[in-house]
Amino acid sequence: MSSAVSPKAAAAALAEYWSPRVIGELDESYMKVAKLLGTFGWHSHDDEDELFLVLDGRLRIELETGAVELEQGELFVMPKGTRHNPVAAAECLILLIERKSTLHTGNQVTERTRSIAQQLGAA
């Protein structure tokens, strides 16, 4: 990447909800943006942590032990192996930081599952 990127603008430009796009790489991690609305679905990432940063809007992440409510500018690190369900009651823009090995829907395959190729914009 040879130019500055606005994560918020990149997320806002996405046409599809729950379909993250890679906007950068940092060592063994991808930086991804996504536009969210509604309920994603329960899943976990057995071997990877996942960072959620809300760029605009609000995000509720349901956990088996309760929920985390994130406002614009707040972040939360989801520990590996933790079942979670992201929920956006209204449109929400986020930045995700995940290891390159992280599967979009974790151990679940659903209609929302996107391959790394799709997240890179190659498919």
C-alpha positions in Angstrom: 0.0 0.0 0.0 1.5 3.3 -1.0 -1.2 5.8 0.1 -3.2 6.7 3.1 -6.5 4.9 3.7 -9.5 6.1 5.6 -11.0 3.0 7.3 -14.3 4.8 7.9 -14.6 5.8 4.2 -13.6 2.4 3.0 -16.3 0.7 5.3 -18.9 3.3 4.2 -18.3 2.5 0.6 -19.0 -1.2 1.0 -22.2 -2.3 -0.8 -22.8 -5.5 1.2 -23.4 -5.9 4.9 -21.2 -8.4 6.9 -18.8 -8.8 4.0 -15.4 -7.6 5.2 -12.7 -6.2 3.0 -9.0 -6.2 3.6 -7.6 -2.6 3.6 -4.1 -3.4 4.9 -1.6 -5.9 6.2 0.6 -5.8 9.3 3.0 -8.7 9.6 0.8 -11.8 10.0 -2.5 -9.8 10.4 -5.1 -8.3 8.1 -6.8 -5.0 8.8 -10.4 -5.3 7.5 -13.4 -3.0 7.4 -17.0 -4.0 7.3 -20.5 -2.5 7.2 -22.9 -4.3 9.6 -26.7 -4.4 10.1 -28.7 -7.0 11.9 -27.4 -10.2 13.5 -24.3 -12.0 12.3 -24.6 -15.4 14.0 -22.8 -17.4 16.7 -19.3 -18.5 16.0 -15.8 -18.7 17.4 -12.2 -18.6 16.3 -10.4 -21.5 18.0 -6.9 -20.3 17.5 -7.1 -16.5 16.9 -8.0 -13.4 18.8 -10.0 -10.8 17.0 -10.0 -7.0 17.5 -13.3 -5.0 16.9 -13.1 -1.2 16.6 -16.3 0.7 16.0 -15.7 3.5 13.4 -19.3 4.7 13.3 -22.5 3.6 15.1 -22.9 1.0 17.9 -22.1 -2.7 18.1 -23.3 -5.3 20.6 -21.3 -8.4 20.8 -23.3 -11.2 22.5 -21.2 -13.7 24.5 -22.3 -16.8 26.4 -21.6 -14.9 29.6 -23.3 -11.6 28.7 -22.7 -8.9 26.2 -20.2 -6.1 25.3 -21.7 -2.8 24.0 -19.3 -0.8 21.9 -19.8 2.9 20.9 -18.0 4.8 18.2 -14.3 4.9 18.9 -14.3 1.9 21.3 -12.7 -1.4 20.8 -12.8 -4.9 22.2 -10.5 -7.9 21.7 -12.4 -11.1 21.4 -10.2 -13.9 23.0 -9.6 -16.9 20.9 -12.1 -19.7 21.4 -14.9 -17.4 22.7 -18.3 -18.0 21.1 -19.7 -14.6 20.1 -22.5 -13.1 18.0 -22.1 -9.5 16.7 -25.4 -7.5 16.5 -25.9 -4.1 14.9 -29.4 -2.7 15.5 -28.6 0.2 13.1 -25.9 0.4 10.5 -22.4 0.2 12.0 -19.0 0.6 10.5 -16.1 -1.4 12.0 -12.4 -2.1 11.7 -11.2 -5.6 12.4 -7.7 -6.8 13.0 -7.2 -10.5 12.6 -4.5 -12.9 11.9 -4.4 -14.0 8.2 -5.4 -17.5 9.2 -8.7 -16.3 10.8 -11.8 -17.7 9.0 -14.6 -15.2 8.6 -17.3 -17.2 10.3 -14.9 -19.2 12.4 -16.0 -22.8 12.9 -19.4 -22.2 11.2 -20.1 -22.0 7.5 -23.2 -19.9 6.7 -24.5 -17.8 3.8 -22.4 -14.9 5.4 -19.1 -16.8 5.0 -16.6 -15.0 2.8 -13.3 -16.5 1.7 -10.0 -14.6 2.1 -10.1 -14.1 -1.7 -13.4 -12.4 -1.5 -12.2 -10.3 1.4 -9.2 -9.3 -0.6 -11.5 -8.2 -3.4 -10.1 -10.9 -5.7 -13.3 -12.9 -6.1 
